């Protein structure tokens, strides 16, 4: 190969490499900027429509109708306690009214917390916003309601609950983590193995670190055949929790259908543990 030909070939190769690097940088930059669209799937609802729907579901706005942060299902005064639930990454809190139906049977008040940017609420999405707002709701609830208070979260909500407890866990009697992960980075690497997710992720939701200082009872519920947050990540979280913990696996269920096989005896097992009756 003569010198002019070699120089031309090298120039073309360098141009190809530069084009490939530019394309990769554009793809990674787009993923970085658009990552919230891969994690958060809020469904908006007009505030008046939300109040009407809540009424049909026997849920009251909390703490008031002007600026509700959550939807409350009251039970008789002889309640066993209150559960505040942080929902998953899609839809809005009123889609989880079935939790209130189930927990009411067991004698619990239920608050279905709503996130900023979801449902009827305005606000920014992201770990800092959601976890900070959750911590505020928990603190306000602790001030207003007497009796045992339990924090529950499903999927993303488990990460939100853990991050909120890392900010302040005073007065919390137990936590229930449903189809959770150990940290969001691990789940992202599972779904996108060729991407440098550790460098790209803004939100970490590191539940292992966030729950390290929480000494109360911790129940981890995993769906054995979970295709969205594989059960191994929930088990890894459970293994990290130290003492005062319980693992409950629902066999042959996926991320969004575990409740189909959640029997009354399973719920009794959950709260026997959280209330200290089975330890």
C-alpha positions as CSV (number, residue, x, y, z in Angstrom):
1,X,0.0,0.0,0.0
2,X,1.6,3.3,-1.1
3,X,1.7,6.3,1.2
4,X,-1.2,8.3,-0.3
5,X,-3.5,5.3,-0.3
6,X,-2.6,4.5,3.3
7,X,-3.2,8.1,4.4
8,X,-6.6,8.1,2.7
9,X,-7.5,4.7,4.3
10,X,-6.5,6.0,7.7
11,X,-8.5,9.2,7.3
12,X,-11.6,7.2,6.4
13,X,-11.1,4.9,9.4
14,X,-10.7,7.9,11.7
15,X,-13.8,9.5,10.3
16,X,-15.8,6.3,10.8
17,X,-14.6,6.0,14.4
18,X,-15.4,9.6,15.0
19,X,-18.9,9.2,13.6
20,X,-19.5,6.0,15.7
21,X,-18.3,7.8,18.8
22,X,-20.5,10.8,18.1
23,X,-23.5,8.5,17.5
24,X,-22.8,6.6,20.8
25,X,-22.5,9.9,22.6
26,X,-25.8,11.1,21.2
27,X,-27.6,7.9,22.1
28,X,-26.2,7.9,25.7
29,X,-27.0,11.6,26.0
30,X,-30.5,11.0,24.9
31,X,-30.9,8.2,27.4
32,X,-29.5,10.3,30.2
33,X,-31.9,13.2,29.4
34,X,-34.9,10.9,28.8
35,X,-34.3,8.4,31.6
36,X,-37.3,9.7,33.6
37,X,-39.5,8.5,30.8
38,X,-38.1,5.0,31.3
39,X,-38.8,5.0,35.0
40,X,-41.9,7.2,35.8
41,X,-45.2,6.6,34.1
42,X,-47.7,8.9,35.8
43,X,-51.3,9.2,34.8
44,X,-52.8,12.6,35.4
45,X,-56.3,13.1,36.7
46,X,-58.2,16.4,37.2
47,X,-58.3,17.3,40.9
48,X,-62.1,17.5,40.8
49,X,-62.3,14.1,39.0
50,X,-59.9,12.7,41.6
51,X,-62.1,13.8,44.5
52,X,-65.2,12.3,42.8
53,X,-63.4,9.0,42.2
54,X,-62.1,8.9,45.7
55,X,-65.6,9.4,47.0
56,X,-66.9,6.5,45.0
57,X,-64.1,4.4,46.5
58,X,-64.8,5.5,50.0
59,X,-61.6,7.3,50.3
60,X,-61.2,10.8,51.8
61,X,-58.7,13.4,50.8
62,X,-55.8,13.8,53.3
63,X,-54.9,16.0,55.0
64,X,-57.6,18.2,53.4
65,X,-59.6,18.5,50.2
66,X,-57.8,21.7,49.1
67,X,-54.3,20.0,48.7
68,X,-54.6,16.3,49.3
69,X,-51.3,14.4,49.5
70,X,-53.0,11.0,49.9
71,X,-56.4,9.2,50.1
72,X,-57.5,7.9,53.4
73,X,-59.7,4.9,54.1
74,X,-61.0,5.2,57.7
75,X,-62.0,2.2,59.8
76,X,-63.7,2.0,63.2
77,X,-62.0,3.7,66.1
78,X,-60.7,0.4,67.4
79,X,-58.2,0.2,64.5
80,X,-55.0,-1.8,64.8
81,X,-53.0,1.0,63.3
82,X,-52.4,3.0,60.1
83,X,-50.6,2.0,56.9
84,X,-49.3,4.5,54.4
85,X,-48.7,3.0,51.0
86,X,-46.4,4.3,48.3
87,X,-47.4,2.9,44.9
88,X,-45.5,1.7,41.9
89,X,-44.2,3.8,39.0
90,X,-47.4,3.8,36.8
91,X,-50.8,5.3,37.1
92,X,-51.9,7.1,40.2
93,X,-52.7,6.3,43.8
94,X,-56.5,5.8,43.3
95,X,-55.6,2.7,41.1
96,X,-54.5,1.0,44.4
97,X,-57.8,1.2,46.2
98,X,-57.8,-2.5,46.5
99,X,-55.1,-2.2,49.2
100,X,-57.6,-0.2,51.3
101,X,-60.2,-2.9,50.7
102,X,-57.9,-5.7,51.9
103,X,-56.4,-3.8,54.8
104,X,-59.8,-2.6,56.1
105,X,-60.8,-6.2,56.6
106,X,-57.8,-6.6,58.9
107,X,-58.7,-3.5,60.9
108,X,-56.2,-1.0,59.5
109,X,-56.6,2.6,58.3
110,X,-54.9,3.0,54.9
111,X,-53.4,6.1,53.3
112,X,-52.7,5.8,49.6
113,X,-50.0,8.4,49.1
114,X,-49.7,10.3,45.9
115,X,-46.4,11.5,44.4
116,X,-45.6,14.9,43.0
117,X,-46.2,14.8,39.3
118,X,-48.7,11.9,39.5
119,X,-52.5,11.9,39.5
120,X,-53.9,15.2,40.7
121,X,-50.6,16.6,42.0
122,X,-48.2,18.9,40.4
123,X,-44.5,18.8,41.1
124,X,-41.2,17.4,39.8
125,X,-40.5,13.7,39.5
126,X,-37.3,12.1,40.7
127,X,-35.9,10.5,43.8
128,X,-35.2,13.7,45.7
129,X,-38.7,15.0,45.0
130,X,-40.6,11.8,45.7
131,X,-38.6,10.7,48.7
132,X,-38.7,14.2,50.3
133,X,-42.4,14.5,49.8
134,X,-42.9,11.0,51.2
135,X,-40.9,11.9,54.3
136,X,-43.1,15.0,54.8
137,X,-46.3,13.0,54.5
138,X,-45.0,10.4,57.0
139,X,-44.0,13.1,59.5
140,X,-47.4,14.9,59.2
141,X,-49.2,11.6,59.6
142,X,-47.2,10.8,62.7
143,X,-48.3,14.1,64.2
144,X,-52.0,13.7,63.4
145,X,-52.8,10.1,64.0
146,X,-52.2,8.0,67.1
147,X,-51.4,4.4,67.3
148,X,-49.0,2.1,65.3
149,X,-47.8,3.4,62.0
150,X,-46.5,1.1,59.2
151,X,-44.9,2.2,55.9
152,X,-45.5,0.1,52.8
153,X,-44.2,0.4,49.3
154,X,-44.7,-1.5,46.1
155,X,-41.9,-1.7,43.4
156,X,-40.8,1.9,42.9
157,X,-42.8,2.7,46.1
158,X,-40.6,0.4,48.1
159,X,-37.6,2.5,47.0
160,X,-39.4,5.7,47.9
161,X,-40.4,4.3,51.3
162,X,-36.8,3.2,52.0
163,X,-35.5,6.6,51.0
164,X,-38.1,8.4,53.1
165,X,-37.2,6.3,56.1
166,X,-33.5,7.1,55.6
167,X,-34.5,10.8,56.2
168,X,-36.5,10.1,59.3
169,X,-37.8,6.9,60.7
170,X,-38.9,8.1,64.1
171,X,-42.2,6.7,65.2
172,X,-42.4,4.0,62.4
173,X,-43.4,0.6,63.8
174,X,-42.6,-1.5,60.7
175,X,-42.1,-1.5,57.0
176,X,-43.4,-3.7,54.2
177,X,-41.5,-3.8,50.9
178,X,-43.4,-5.3,48.1
179,X,-41.6,-6.6,44.9
180,X,-38.7,-4.4,45.8
181,X,-35.1,-4.1,44.6
182,X,-31.9,-3.8,46.5
183,X,-30.9,-0.7,44.4
184,X,-32.1,0.7,41.1
185,X,-28.7,0.3,39.4
186,X,-28.8,-3.5,39.7
187,X,-32.3,-3.6,38.0
188,X,-31.2,-1.2,35.3
189,X,-28.1,-3.3,34.6
190,X,-30.3,-6.4,34.4
191,X,-32.6,-4.8,31.7
192,X,-29.9,-2.9,29.9
193,X,-26.7,-4.9,30.2
194,X,-24.7,-3.1,27.5
195,X,-25.3,0.4,28.8
196,X,-23.0,2.1,31.4
197,X,-26.0,2.5,33.7
198,X,-24.0,3.4,36.8
199,X,-22.8,6.5,35.0
200,X,-26.1,7.3,33.4
201,X,-28.6,7.0,36.4
202,X,-29.5,10.1,38.2
203,X,-31.8,8.3,40.7
204,X,-30.3,5.5,42.7
205,X,-33.0,4.4,45.1
206,X,-30.4,2.4,47.1
207,X,-32.7,0.6,49.5
208,X,-29.9,-1.4,51.1
209,X,-28.2,1.8,52.2
210,X,-31.4,3.6,53.0
211,X,-32.6,0.9,55.4
212,X,-29.3,0.3,57.1
213,X,-30.3,2.4,60.1
214,X,-33.9,1.2,60.5
215,X,-34.1,-1.3,63.4
216,X,-37.8,-2.0,63.2
217,X,-39.4,-5.0,61.6
218,X,-38.9,-5.3,57.9
219,X,-41.0,-7.6,55.7
220,X,-39.9,-8.2,52.1
221,X,-42.5,-9.7,49.7
222,X,-41.3,-11.0,46.3
223,X,-43.1,-12.5,43.4
224,X,-41.3,-15.6,42.5
225,X,-41.6,-15.2,38.7
226,X,-41.2,-11.4,38.6
227,X,-40.1,-10.3,35.1
228,X,-39.8,-6.6,35.9
229,X,-38.0,-6.6,39.2
230,X,-36.7,-10.2,39.4
231,X,-37.0,-11.9,42.7
232,X,-33.3,-12.1,43.1
233,X,-33.1,-8.4,43.8
234,X,-35.8,-8.6,46.5
235,X,-33.9,-11.5,48.1
236,X,-30.7,-9.5,47.9
237,X,-32.4,-6.7,49.8
238,X,-33.7,-9.1,52.4
239,X,-30.2,-10.6,52.9
240,X,-28.8,-7.1,53.5
241,X,-31.3,-6.2,56.2
242,X,-29.6,-7.8,59.2
243,X,-32.0,-8.8,62.0
244,X,-35.7,-8.3,62.6
245,X,-36.7,-9.3,59.1
246,X,-39.0,-11.7,57.2
247,X,-39.1,-12.9,53.6
248,X,-42.4,-13.8,52.0
249,X,-42.4,-15.3,48.5
250,X,-45.6,-15.7,46.5
251,X,-44.9,-18.7,44.1
252,X,-45.7,-18.6,40.4
253,X,-46.6,-14.9,40.3
254,X,-45.3,-12.0,38.3
255,X,-44.7,-8.4,39.2
256,X,-48.3,-7.2,38.7
257,X,-50.3,-10.3,39.6
258,X,-48.8,-11.4,43.0
259,X,-52.0,-10.1,44.8
260,X,-54.0,-12.7,42.9
261,X,-52.5,-15.4,45.1
262,X,-52.2,-13.3,48.3
263,X,-54.5,-15.2,50.6
264,X,-56.0,-14.0,53.9
265,X,-53.6,-16.2,55.7
266,X,-50.7,-14.5,53.9
267,X,-51.9,-11.1,55.1
268,X,-52.3,-12.4,58.7
269,X,-48.7,-13.7,58.5
270,X,-47.5,-10.3,57.3
271,X,-49.0,-8.4,60.2
272,X,-48.3,-11.1,62.8
273,X,-44.7,-10.4,62.0
274,X,-44.9,-6.6,61.8
275,X,-46.8,-6.5,65.1
276,X,-44.3,-8.7,66.8
277,X,-46.6,-11.6,67.3
278,X,-44.6,-14.2,65.4
279,X,-41.0,-13.2,66.4
